[in-house]
Amino acid sequence: MPSIKIYSSNLCGFCRAAHRLLRDKGVEDYESISVDGDYAMRRHMMKISGRHTVPQIFIGDRHIGGYTDLAELDAAGELDVLLGVP
């Protein structure tokens, strides 16, 4: 399974939904990076994603986007392929 990073905030409902979707897929081992109050980390997230909202999700070297992007990949059947799950 590729490495997964989620830049998120504790106050974000879309962040919780992204974490839940990954758990539902059986993904337990991923890096959750909080940007709450960490302006340097938020700037880093914005630089590598080109976006300022959370969550920002990366699977391997691929920037997925936010929760809606993740959910669309799942609905299209592409998320399982990216994650390497049957």
N, CA, C and O atoms as a MOPAC input file, in Angstrom:
PM7 MOZYME 1SCF
protein

 N      0.84500 1    -1.17800 1     0.00000 1
 C      0.00000 1     0.00000 1     0.00000 1
 C      0.89200 1     1.24300 1     0.00000 1
 O      1.88100 1     1.30000 1     0.73100 1
 N      0.54400 1     2.23100 1    -0.81400 1
 C      1.35900 1     3.45200 1    -0.84600 1
 C      1.19300 1     4.24700 1     0.44400 1
 O      0.23900 1     4.05200 1     1.19700 1
 N      2.13900 1     5.14400 1     0.67800 1
 C      2.02400 1     6.00700 1     1.85300 1
 C      0.87500 1     6.99500 1     1.63000 1
 O      0.60100 1     7.41400 1     0.50500 1
 N      0.22200 1     7.34900 1     2.71800 1
 C     -0.90500 1     8.27200 1     2.65300 1
 C     -0.68400 1     9.35900 1     3.69200 1
 O     -0.35200 1     9.07700 1     4.84300 1
 N     -0.87300 1    10.62400 1     3.26400 1
 C     -0.79800 1    11.76200 1     4.17700 1
 C     -2.07400 1    12.56800 1     4.03600 1
 O     -2.55400 1    12.81800 1     2.93000 1
 N     -2.61200 1    12.96900 1     5.18000 1
 C     -3.77400 1    13.83600 1     5.19300 1
 C     -3.44900 1    15.04800 1     6.06200 1
 O     -3.21100 1    14.92300 1     7.26400 1
 N     -3.44200 1    16.21600 1     5.43700 1
 C     -3.31200 1    17.46600 1     6.17100 1
 C     -4.72400 1    17.84600 1     6.58800 1
 O     -5.61800 1    17.96800 1     5.75100 1
 N     -4.92000 1    18.03400 1     7.89900 1
 C     -6.28400 1    18.22400 1     8.37600 1
 C     -6.34200 1    19.14300 1     9.58900 1
 O     -5.32700 1    19.60000 1    10.11500 1
 N     -7.58700 1    19.39100 1    10.00900 1
 C     -7.87000 1    20.19900 1    11.18900 1
 C     -8.86900 1    19.43800 1    12.05200 1
 O     -9.72800 1    18.72400 1    11.53500 1
 N     -8.75700 1    19.59100 1    13.33800 1
 C     -9.67500 1    18.91400 1    14.26000 1
 C    -11.10300 1    19.43800 1    14.16300 1
 O    -12.03900 1    18.74700 1    14.56500 1
 N    -11.28400 1    20.63600 1    13.64100 1
 C    -12.60200 1    21.25400 1    13.57800 1
 C    -13.29700 1    21.03300 1    12.23800 1
 O    -14.36300 1    21.59800 1    11.99400 1
 N    -12.71500 1    20.23200 1    11.38500 1
 C    -13.17000 1    20.08900 1    10.00200 1
 C    -13.98200 1    18.81100 1     9.80000 1
 O    -13.46600 1    17.70700 1     9.97200 1
 N    -15.25100 1    18.96700 1     9.43700 1
 C    -16.10700 1    17.81600 1     9.17300 1
 C    -15.66100 1    17.02700 1     7.95200 1
 O    -15.75500 1    15.79900 1     7.94600 1
 N    -15.17600 1    17.70700 1     6.91700 1
 C    -14.68200 1    17.01200 1     5.73500 1
 C    -13.43200 1    16.18800 1     6.05900 1
 O    -13.21000 1    15.12800 1     5.47500 1
 N    -12.62400 1    16.68700 1     6.99300 1
 C    -11.43500 1    15.93700 1     7.42800 1
 C    -11.86300 1    14.63700 1     8.11200 1
 O    -11.32100 1    13.56900 1     7.82700 1
 N    -12.83200 1    14.73600 1     9.00700 1
 C    -13.32500 1    13.53600 1     9.68600 1
 C    -13.91100 1    12.55500 1     8.67800 1
 O    -13.72700 1    11.34500 1     8.80900 1
 N    -14.61400 1    13.07200 1     7.67600 1
 C    -15.19700 1    12.19800 1     6.64900 1
 C    -14.09900 1    11.49300 1     5.84700 1
 O    -14.24900 1    10.32000 1     5.50200 1
 N    -13.01400 1    12.18100 1     5.54900 1
 C    -11.90400 1    11.56500 1     4.81000 1
 C    -11.26400 1    10.45600 1     5.63700 1
 O    -10.97400 1     9.37900 1     5.11700 1
 N    -11.04500 1    10.71500 1     6.91200 1
 C    -10.48000 1     9.69000 1     7.79700 1
 C    -11.41000 1     8.47700 1     7.87200 1
 O    -10.95200 1     7.33500 1     7.84000 1
 N    -12.71400 1     8.73000 1     7.97300 1
 C    -13.69900 1     7.65000 1     8.05600 1
 C    -13.72100 1     6.82700 1     6.76600 1
 O    -13.79600 1     5.60000 1     6.81700 1
 N    -13.65600 1     7.49100 1     5.61800 1
 C    -13.66400 1     6.77200 1     4.34600 1
 C    -12.45100 1     5.85400 1     4.23800 1
 O    -12.57200 1     4.71200 1     3.79700 1
 N    -11.29000 1     6.34700 1     4.63600 1
 C    -10.09600 1     5.50100 1     4.59000 1
 C    -10.21800 1     4.32500 1     5.55600 1
 O     -9.85000 1     3.20100 1     5.21300 1
 N    -10.73000 1     4.57700 1     6.75800 1
 C    -10.92300 1     3.47300 1     7.71800 1
 C    -11.89700 1     2.44200 1     7.15300 1
 O    -11.68600 1     1.23800 1     7.29800 1
 N    -12.96500 1     2.91600 1     6.50900 1
 C    -13.93700 1     2.00300 1     5.90500 1
 C    -13.30600 1     1.14400 1     4.81300 1
 O    -13.77200 1     0.03700 1     4.54400 1
 N    -12.24900 1     1.65200 1     4.18700 1
 C    -11.51900 1     0.90800 1     3.16300 1
 C    -10.48500 1    -0.03400 1     3.79000 1
 O     -9.79600 1    -0.76600 1     3.07900 1
 N    -10.38200 1    -0.01100 1     5.11700 1
 C     -9.42200 1    -0.87200 1     5.80400 1
 C     -8.05000 1    -0.25500 1     5.95000 1
 O     -7.09900 1    -0.93800 1     6.33000 1
 N     -7.93500 1     1.02400 1     5.65400 1
 C     -6.65000 1     1.72400 1     5.76400 1
 C     -6.52600 1     2.25500 1     7.18700 1
 O     -7.29900 1     3.11200 1     7.61500 1
 N     -5.56200 1     1.74200 1     7.89500 1
 C     -5.32100 1     2.18800 1     9.27100 1
 C     -3.98900 1     2.91700 1     9.41300 1
 O     -3.80600 1     3.73100 1    10.31800 1
 N     -3.06600 1     2.61400 1     8.51000 1
 C     -1.70800 1     3.14900 1     8.62500 1
 C     -1.51800 1     4.29600 1     7.64000 1
 O     -1.15000 1     4.08500 1     6.48400 1
 N     -1.77500 1     5.51200 1     8.11600 1
 C     -1.54000 1     6.70100 1     7.31400 1
 C     -1.12500 1     7.82800 1     8.24300 1
 O     -1.33300 1     7.76300 1     9.45400 1
 N     -0.53800 1     8.85800 1     7.66000 1
 C     -0.04200 1     9.97900 1     8.45200 1
 C     -1.07100 1    11.10100 1     8.43500 1
 O     -1.42900 1    11.60400 1     7.37000 1
 N     -1.53900 1    11.48600 1     9.59700 1
 C     -2.46100 1    12.60300 1     9.73800 1
 C     -1.67400 1    13.78400 1    10.29000 1
 O     -1.11200 1    13.71500 1    11.38300 1
 N     -1.64000 1    14.86100 1     9.52400 1
 C     -0.84700 1    16.02700 1     9.88600 1
 C     -1.78900 1    17.18000 1    10.19700 1
 O     -2.48000 1    17.68300 1     9.31100 1
 N     -1.81300 1    17.59300 1    11.44700 1
 C     -2.68900 1    18.68200 1    11.86400 1
 C     -2.05700 1    20.02300 1    11.50000 1
 O     -0.87300 1    20.25500 1    11.74400 1
 N     -2.86900 1    20.89900 1    10.91400 1
 C     -2.40800 1    22.25000 1    10.61700 1
 C     -3.00900 1    23.25400 1    11.60300 1
 O     -2.83800 1    24.46300 1    11.44500 1
 N     -3.70900 1    22.75300 1    12.61400 1
 C     -4.31000 1    23.62600 1    13.62400 1
 C     -3.23900 1    24.43800 1    14.34000 1
 O     -2.39300 1    23.87700 1    15.03700 1
 N     -3.27400 1    25.75200 1    14.17100 1
 C     -2.34100 1    26.62800 1    14.86400 1
 C     -0.90100 1    26.52900 1    14.40000 1
 O     -0.03500 1    27.20800 1    14.95100 1
 N     -0.62100 1    25.70700 1    13.40800 1
 C      0.74600 1    25.53600 1    12.90700 1
 C      0.83300 1    26.20500 1    11.53200 1
 O      0.63900 1    25.56500 1    10.49800 1
 N      1.12600 1    27.49300 1    11.54800 1
 C      1.10300 1    28.26700 1    10.31400 1
 C      2.18500 1    27.83700 1     9.33900 1
 O      1.98400 1    27.91100 1     8.12700 1
 N      3.32000 1    27.39200 1     9.84000 1
 C      4.37900 1    26.89600 1     8.95500 1
 C      3.90700 1    25.63600 1     8.23300 1
 O      4.15200 1    25.48100 1     7.03600 1
 N      3.23600 1    24.74300 1     8.94500 1
 C      2.73500 1    23.51500 1     8.31900 1
 C      1.61400 1    23.84500 1     7.32700 1
 O      1.53900 1    23.23400 1     6.26100 1
 N      0.75400 1    24.79100 1     7.65900 1
 C     -0.30600 1    25.19100 1     6.73000 1
 C      0.30300 1    25.78900 1     5.45600 1
 O     -0.15600 1    25.48800 1     4.35400 1
 N      1.32400 1    26.62600 1     5.59700 1
 C      1.99700 1    27.19300 1     4.41900 1
 C      2.62400 1    26.08200 1     3.58100 1
 O      2.55700 1    26.11400 1     2.35200 1
 N      3.23100 1    25.10300 1     4.24300 1
 C      3.81800 1    23.96500 1     3.52300 1
 C      2.72400 1    23.21400 1     2.76000 1
 O      2.90500 1    22.88100 1     1.58800 1
 N      1.59900 1    22.94700 1     3.41300 1
 C      0.48800 1    22.26500 1     2.76600 1
 C      0.01600 1    23.04400 1     1.54400 1
 O     -0.23100 1    22.46400 1     0.48700 1
 N     -0.10600 1    24.35800 1     1.69300 1
 C     -0.56400 1    25.19000 1     0.58600 1
 C      0.43400 1    25.17900 1    -0.56300 1
 O      0.04600 1    25.18300 1    -1.73200 1
 N      1.70800 1    25.16400 1    -0.23000 1
 C      2.74200 1    25.15400 1    -1.26700 1
 C      2.70400 1    23.85200 1    -2.07100 1
 O      2.79100 1    23.88700 1    -3.29900 1
 N      2.57600 1    22.71100 1    -1.40100 1
 C      2.64200 1    21.43900 1    -2.11900 1
 C      1.32500 1    21.04300 1    -2.76900 1
 O      1.30600 1    20.23800 1    -3.70000 1
 N      0.21200 1    21.61200 1    -2.27700 1
 C     -1.08800 1    21.24400 1    -2.83900 1
 C     -1.66500 1    22.31800 1    -3.76200 1
 O     -2.48500 1    22.01900 1    -4.63000 1
 N     -1.23900 1    23.55800 1    -3.57400 1
 C     -1.82300 1    24.65400 1    -4.32800 1
 C     -3.19100 1    25.05700 1    -3.80400 1
 O     -3.88200 1    25.85800 1    -4.43400 1
 N     -3.58600 1    24.52000 1    -2.67100 1
 C     -4.89200 1    24.81100 1    -2.07300 1
 C     -4.72300 1    25.25400 1    -0.62600 1
 O     -3.71400 1    24.95600 1     0.01400 1
 N     -5.72700 1    25.97100 1    -0.11800 1
 C     -5.63600 1    26.46200 1     1.25700 1
 C     -6.63200 1    25.79700 1     2.20000 1
 O     -6.61300 1    26.06500 1     3.40100 1
 N     -7.49400 1    24.94000 1     1.68000 1
 C     -8.49600 1    24.28700 1     2.51600 1
 C     -8.02200 1    22.90400 1     2.96500 1
 O     -7.13700 1    22.30300 1     2.35600 1
 N     -8.62700 1    22.42300 1     4.02900 1
 C     -8.35800 1    21.07000 1     4.50800 1
 C     -9.61000 1    20.23800 1     4.32600 1
 O    -10.71400 1    20.78300 1     4.32200 1
 N     -9.46700 1    18.93900 1     4.17800 1
 C     -8.21300 1    18.19800 1     4.13600 1
 C     -7.54200 1    18.31500 1     2.77300 1
 O     -8.17600 1    18.62400 1     1.76400 1
 N     -6.25200 1    18.06000 1     2.77900 1
 C     -5.49100 1    17.86100 1     1.54700 1
 C     -4.86800 1    16.47900 1     1.67700 1
 O     -4.14500 1    16.18900 1     2.63100 1
 N     -5.16200 1    15.64500 1     0.70800 1
 C     -4.83600 1    14.22000 1     0.79000 1
 C     -3.83800 1    13.86300 1    -0.29700 1
 O     -3.98800 1    14.24200 1    -1.45900 1
 N     -2.81300 1    13.12200 1     0.11200 1
 C     -1.80000 1    12.62800 1    -0.80900 1
 C     -1.72900 1    11.11400 1    -0.67700 1
 O     -1.64700 1    10.58600 1     0.43200 1
 N     -1.76100 1    10.42200 1    -1.79600 1
 C     -1.55700 1     8.97400 1    -1.82000 1
 C     -0.31500 1     8.74000 1    -2.66500 1
 O     -0.30100 1     9.01000 1    -3.86600 1
 N      0.73400 1     8.23200 1    -2.01100 1
 C      2.02200 1     8.15400 1    -2.67500 1
 C      2.45700 1     9.57000 1    -3.01500 1
 O      2.39300 1    10.46400 1    -2.17100 1
 N      2.89500 1     9.77300 1    -4.23800 1
 C      3.31100 1    11.09800 1    -4.68900 1
 C      2.16700 1    11.88100 1    -5.31900 1
 O      2.36400 1    13.01100 1    -5.76700 1
 N      0.98700 1    11.30000 1    -5.35800 1
 C     -0.15100 1    11.92000 1    -6.05200 1
 C     -0.99700 1    12.76000 1    -5.09700 1
 O     -1.44100 1    12.27700 1    -4.05500 1
 N     -1.21100 1    14.01100 1    -5.46400 1
 C     -2.11200 1    14.87500 1    -4.70400 1
 C     -3.53000 1    14.55000 1    -5.14300 1
 O     -3.88400 1    14.73500 1    -6.30800 1
 N     -4.33900 1    14.06800 1    -4.21100 1
 C     -5.71800 1    13.69400 1    -4.50300 1
 C     -6.62000 1    14.91900 1    -4.45400 1
 O     -7.50400 1    15.08000 1    -5.29500 1
 N     -6.39700 1    15.77500 1    -3.47400 1
 C     -7.24800 1    16.94000 1    -3.25400 1
 C     -7.91600 1    16.80800 1    -1.90800 1
 O     -7.31000 1    16.33000 1    -0.94900 1
 N     -9.17500 1    17.23500 1    -1.83300 1
 C     -9.91100 1    17.18900 1    -0.58500 1
 C    -10.81100 1    15.97600 1    -0.48900 1
 O    -10.69300 1    15.02500 1    -1.26200 1
 N    -11.72200 1    16.03000 1     0.48600 1
 C    -12.61000 1    14.89400 1     0.71000 1
 C    -13.47400 1    14.60000 1    -0.51400 1
 O    -13.63300 1    13.44000 1    -0.89400 1
 N    -14.02800 1    15.63200 1    -1.12800 1
 C    -14.90300 1    15.42000 1    -2.28100 1
 C    -14.15800 1    14.70000 1    -3.39800 1
 O    -14.71200 1    13.81600 1    -4.05100 1
 N    -12.90600 1    15.07800 1    -3.61600 1
 C    -12.08200 1    14.41100 1    -4.63200 1
 C    -11.86100 1    12.94700 1    -4.26900 1
 O    -11.92600 1    12.06900 1    -5.12900 1
 N    -11.59700 1    12.68900 1    -2.98500 1
 C    -11.40000 1    11.32100 1    -2.51100 1
 C    -12.66400 1    10.49500 1    -2.70500 1
 O    -12.60500 1     9.35600 1    -3.16600 1
 N    -13.80600 1    11.07300 1    -2.35000 1
 C    -15.09000 1    10.37200 1    -2.48300 1
 C    -15.40900 1    10.09900 1    -3.95800 1
 O    -15.95300 1     9.04400 1    -4.28300 1
 N    -15.08000 1    11.02600 1    -4.84200 1
 C    -15.32100 1    10.81500 1    -6.27500 1
 C    -14.46200 1     9.66800 1    -6.80900 1
 O    -14.92300 1     8.86300 1    -7.61800 1
 N    -13.20600 1     9.60000 1    -6.34900 1
 C    -12.34700 1     8.47800 1    -6.74400 1
 C    -12.94500 1     7.16200 1    -6.27200 1
 O    -12.92700 1     6.16600 1    -6.99500 1
 N    -13.47400 1     7.16400 1    -5.05500 1
 C    -14.07800 1     5.95800 1    -4.51200 1
 C    -15.30300 1     5.55000 1    -5.32500 1
 O    -15.46500 1     4.37900 1    -5.66800 1
 N    -16.15900 1     6.51500 1    -5.63100 1
 C    -17.37800 1     6.22200 1    -6.39000 1
 C    -17.05800 1     5.68600 1    -7.78700 1
 O    -17.81000 1     4.87900 1    -8.33300 1
 N    -15.94500 1     6.13400 1    -8.35900 1
 C    -15.54100 1     5.68600 1    -9.69400 1
 C    -14.78600 1     4.36000 1    -9.65400 1
 O    -14.44300 1     3.80900 1   -10.70000 1
 N    -14.52300 1     3.84100 1    -8.43900 1
 C    -13.79000 1     2.58600 1    -8.30100 1
 C    -12.28600 1     2.74100 1    -8.42400 1
 O    -11.56200 1     1.74600 1    -8.45300 1
 N    -11.80800 1     3.97400 1    -8.49600 1
 C    -10.37700 1     4.22300 1    -8.67500 1
 C     -9.60000 1     4.24900 1    -7.36000 1
 O     -8.38900 1     4.03200 1    -7.35300 1
 N    -10.28500 1     4.51000 1    -6.25500 1
 C     -9.59300 1     4.59600 1    -4.97200 1
 C     -9.01300 1     3.25000 1    -4.57500 1
 O     -7.88200 1     3.18600 1    -4.09400 1
 N     -9.76700 1     2.17100 1    -4.76700 1
 C     -9.26900 1     0.83800 1    -4.42900 1
 C     -7.99400 1     0.51900 1    -5.19200 1
 O     -7.07000 1    -0.08400 1    -4.64500 1
 N     -7.94400 1     0.92400 1    -6.45300 1
 C     -6.75600 1     0.67500 1    -7.27500 1
 C     -5.57500 1     1.45900 1    -6.72300 1
 O     -4.47500 1     0.92000 1    -6.59700 1
 N     -5.79400 1     2.72600 1    -6.39200 1
 C     -4.71800 1     3.54700 1    -5.82600 1
 C     -4.20800 1     2.98500 1    -4.50700 1
 O     -3.00800 1     3.00400 1    -4.23200 1
 N     -5.13500 1     2.48300 1    -3.69300 1
 C     -4.76200 1     1.95800 1    -2.38000 1
 C     -4.20800 1     0.54100 1    -2.45400 1
 O     -3.54300 1     0.07000 1    -1.53100 1
 N     -4.49000 1    -0.12900 1    -3.56400 1
 C     -4.04300 1    -1.51800 1    -3.70000 1
 C     -4.85800 1    -2.46800 1    -2.85800 1
 O     -4.34100 1    -3.47300 1    -2.37100 1
 N     -6.15400 1    -2.15200 1    -2.67700 1
 C     -7.02700 1    -3.02900 1    -1.91000 1
 C     -7.94000 1    -3.78300 1    -2.87700 1
 O     -8.31200 1    -3.25200 1    -3.92400 1
 N     -8.30000 1    -5.01600 1    -2.53000 1
 C     -9.16900 1    -5.81000 1    -3.42400 1
 C    -10.60500 1    -5.32500 1    -3.42900 1
 O    -11.44500 1    -5.89100 1    -4.12900 1

